[in-house]
Amino acid sequence: MTSVKQLAALLIGLAVLPATTSIATAHETLPPPRELTPEQSERAAVNYQKYCALCHGENREGYANDHAPSLKSKSLMESGVPHAILRPMSYGRVGTAMGGYLDEVGGPLTLDETWDLTYWLYWQSGVERVKLSTEPVRGDIKRGEQVYKENCTTCHGVNGEGVSAPALGNQSALAHNTDEVIRHAIRNGRQDTPMVAWTGKLSDEDIDNVTAFLRSRADGWEIQKPVLKKIPTPDQYVINPEGEDPDFVLSDGKYVSSADLDAALKAKKRMVLLDTRVASVWQRVHIEGSIPIPYYSDFDALVKDLPKDVMIVAYCSCPRAAADHVIGKLQERGYSKTAVLWEGIFGWMNLGYPVMRGDIREEGE
């Protein structure tokens, strides 16, 4: 039983806590994950530059393209390794530019390579892992929605779709992250990014309310498994091989609009259409006739398969970063008949133009 003196000492201790300190934010630390061998570390570093740097930045600083978050932020790395990092890397974020990089869903990395890259990111960060609860965070969802609208929509969007910051309403992200991971991010922010720490700006109760509101957006999410399509072979690269060349008027000598590309496809114009995202998202949804040529491809090896006398149009979801990168690599190799889709595939879809959706089946089928 607690004595009066012990209780008094406890109250005095609480009284001198800084105003922004929350008792609930104190966490135990976890032992570090396994260390990588020099070979594993070197391979992970190479894979990061090849697959991740385009959007997350050469030095893991984030926001190089498509609001890709910082992968060196203390609050993320201390709370996110392994699963909050491994799962989106492996399976992507449906409805965002983040594709799945695990070979099981059409990506380029083996399971071992995704684990090694996850741990490499951790060891590069220099932080200690914290132990977070897996219990649900209780809060007032209606109040949380109000607080979210007042404080979060400018960056994260009215519907959590992401404006200048990651999409918080993404159902795969909500399914993969525990409530405490979400709350930890709100409380502590993301260091060296525009995401500030909300401890001291919002009450602990309202942080819980926002967490509960975001969690409520995951209702109805179902695990689905893609049925992988066969990757087109080089003899299938040219769309409408008997058609005429498109006569695009390119803005800045480089960009084609969705309207002009759609008109050319309907007119059966001859061209090659490159989907420059990771192949797993091509599997999920793509413009009909496109072939997956990810931005990290071996372009020297591609030269023998890609014709130089046919218009090549590339697209991505950034909306242009990966496509610009691919076209730049091809131009270095003598390709002059090239264009980039200005709006990217998300803009294409939002404008109502058609896409081919990969076959999806329910888990267990």
Backbone hydrogen bonds, N-H to C=O, Kabsch-Sander energy under -0.5 kcal/mol:
donor,donor_aa,acceptor,acceptor_aa,energy
7,L,3,S,-2.4
8,A,4,V,-2.5
9,A,5,K,-2.5
10,L,6,Q,-2.2
11,L,7,L,-2.3
12,I,8,A,-2.4
13,G,9,A,-2.3
14,L,10,L,-2.2
15,A,11,L,-2.0
16,V,12,I,-1.0
16,V,13,G,-0.6
17,L,14,L,-1.4
21,T,18,P,-1.6
25,T,22,S,-1.8
26,A,23,I,-1.2
30,L,129,R,-2.4
41,S,37,T,-2.8
42,E,38,P,-2.4
43,R,39,E,-2.3
44,A,40,Q,-2.5
45,A,41,S,-2.3
46,V,42,E,-2.1
47,N,43,R,-2.5
48,Y,44,A,-2.5
49,Q,45,A,-1.9
50,K,46,V,-2.1
51,Y,47,N,-2.9
52,C,47,N,-0.5
52,C,48,Y,-2.6
53,A,48,Y,-1.8
55,C,52,C,-1.0
56,H,52,C,-2.8
57,G,53,A,-1.7
60,R,57,G,-1.8
62,G,56,H,-3.4
63,Y,68,A,-4.1
64,A,55,C,-1.8
65,N,55,C,-1.5
68,A,65,N,-1.9
71,L,60,R,-2.1
72,K,60,R,-0.6
77,M,73,S,-2.5
78,E,74,K,-2.7
79,S,75,S,-0.8
80,G,76,L,-2.0
81,V,77,M,-0.7
84,A,80,G,-0.5
85,I,80,G,-1.5
85,I,82,P,-1.4
86,L,82,P,-3.4
87,R,83,H,-2.3
89,M,85,I,-1.7
90,S,86,L,-2.5
91,Y,87,R,-3.2
92,G,88,P,-2.1
93,R,98,M,-2.9
94,V,92,G,-0.5
96,T,93,R,-2.1
99,G,97,A,-0.9
101,Y,89,M,-2.8
102,L,90,S,-1.9
103,D,109,L,-2.9
105,V,102,L,-1.8
106,G,103,D,-1.4
107,G,102,L,-2.5
109,L,101,Y,-2.8
114,T,110,T,-2.0
115,W,111,L,-2.1
116,D,112,D,-2.6
117,L,113,E,-2.3
118,T,114,T,-2.2
119,Y,115,W,-2.4
120,W,116,D,-2.3
121,L,117,L,-2.3
122,Y,118,T,-1.7
123,W,119,Y,-2.7
124,Q,120,W,-2.2
125,S,121,L,-1.3
125,S,122,Y,-0.6
126,G,122,Y,-1.1
127,V,122,Y,-0.6
130,V,78,E,-2.6
131,K,28,E,-3.3
132,L,130,V,-0.7
138,R,136,P,-0.6
141,I,139,G,-0.8
144,G,140,D,-2.8
145,E,141,I,-2.4
146,Q,142,K,-1.7
147,V,143,R,-2.5
148,Y,144,G,-2.7
149,K,145,E,-2.4
150,E,146,Q,-1.9
151,N,147,V,-1.7
152,C,148,Y,-3.1
153,T,148,Y,-0.9
155,C,152,C,-0.7
156,H,152,C,-2.7
157,G,153,T,-1.9
160,G,157,G,-1.5
162,G,156,H,-2.9
163,V,155,C,-2.8
164,S,155,C,-1.8
165,A,155,C,-1.4
168,L,166,P,-0.6
169,G,160,G,-2.8
174,L,170,N,-2.2
175,A,171,Q,-2.1
176,H,172,S,-1.7
177,N,173,A,-1.8
182,I,178,T,-1.8
183,R,179,D,-2.8
184,H,180,E,-2.6
185,A,181,V,-1.7
186,I,182,I,-1.9
187,R,183,R,-2.9
188,N,184,H,-2.4
189,G,185,A,-1.9
190,R,195,M,-2.3
193,T,190,R,-1.2
196,V,194,P,-0.9
198,W,186,I,-2.4
199,T,187,R,-1.7
200,G,202,L,-1.0
201,K,198,W,-1.5
202,L,198,W,-2.9
207,I,203,S,-2.2
208,D,204,D,-2.2
209,N,205,E,-2.1
210,V,206,D,-2.6
211,T,207,I,-2.2
212,A,208,D,-2.5
213,F,209,N,-2.3
214,L,210,V,-2.8
215,R,211,T,-2.4
216,S,212,A,-1.8
217,R,213,F,-0.7
217,R,214,L,-1.2
218,A,215,R,-1.9
219,D,216,S,-1.2
221,W,218,A,-1.9
225,K,361,R,-2.9
227,V,359,D,-2.8
228,L,226,P,-0.7
236,Q,233,T,-3.1
237,Y,234,P,-1.4
239,I,237,Y,-0.5
239,I,271,M,-3.5
243,G,240,N,-2.5
250,L,248,F,-0.7
251,S,255,Y,-2.3
253,G,250,L,-1.3
254,K,251,S,-2.3
255,Y,251,S,-2.6
256,V,340,V,-2.5
261,L,257,S,-2.3
262,D,258,S,-2.9
263,A,259,A,-2.1
264,A,260,D,-2.1
265,L,261,L,-2.4
266,K,262,D,-2.4
267,A,263,A,-1.8
268,K,265,L,-1.3
269,K,264,A,-2.5
270,R,244,E,-3.0
271,M,239,I,-1.4
272,V,311,M,-2.7
273,L,237,Y,-0.5
274,L,272,V,-0.6
274,L,313,V,-3.2
275,D,273,L,-0.5
275,D,291,I,-2.9
276,T,274,L,-0.8
276,T,315,Y,-2.6
281,V,278,V,-1.6
282,W,278,V,-1.0
283,Q,279,A,-2.0
284,R,280,S,-0.9
285,V,281,V,-2.5
286,H,356,M,-2.4
290,S,287,I,-2.3
291,I,273,L,-2.4
293,I,275,D,-2.1
293,I,291,I,-0.8
295,Y,276,T,-1.8
297,S,294,P,-2.1
299,F,297,S,-1.1
302,L,298,D,-1.2
303,V,299,F,-1.1
304,K,301,A,-0.5
305,D,302,L,-2.1
306,L,302,L,-1.9
312,I,337,K,-2.6
313,V,272,V,-3.1
313,V,311,M,-0.5
314,A,339,A,-2.5
315,Y,274,L,-2.3
316,C,319,P,-0.7
324,D,320,R,-3.5
325,H,321,A,-2.2
326,V,322,A,-2.4
327,I,323,A,-2.7
328,G,324,D,-2.5
329,K,325,H,-2.0
330,L,326,V,-2.3
331,Q,327,I,-2.8
332,E,328,G,-1.9
333,R,329,K,-0.6
333,R,330,L,-0.9
334,G,331,Q,-1.7
335,Y,330,L,-2.1
336,S,334,G,-0.6
338,T,336,S,-1.4
339,A,312,I,-2.1
340,V,254,K,-2.1
341,L,314,A,-2.7
342,W,256,V,-2.7
342,W,340,V,-0.5
345,I,316,C,-2.8
347,G,343,E,-1.1
348,W,344,G,-2.5
349,M,345,I,-2.6
350,N,346,F,-2.7
351,L,347,G,-1.8
352,G,349,M,-1.7
353,Y,348,W,-2.1
356,M,286,H,-4.1
357,R,355,V,-0.5
358,G,284,R,-2.9
359,D,227,V,-0.5
361,R,225,K,-2.3
363,E,223,I,-1.5
365,E,362,E,-2.1
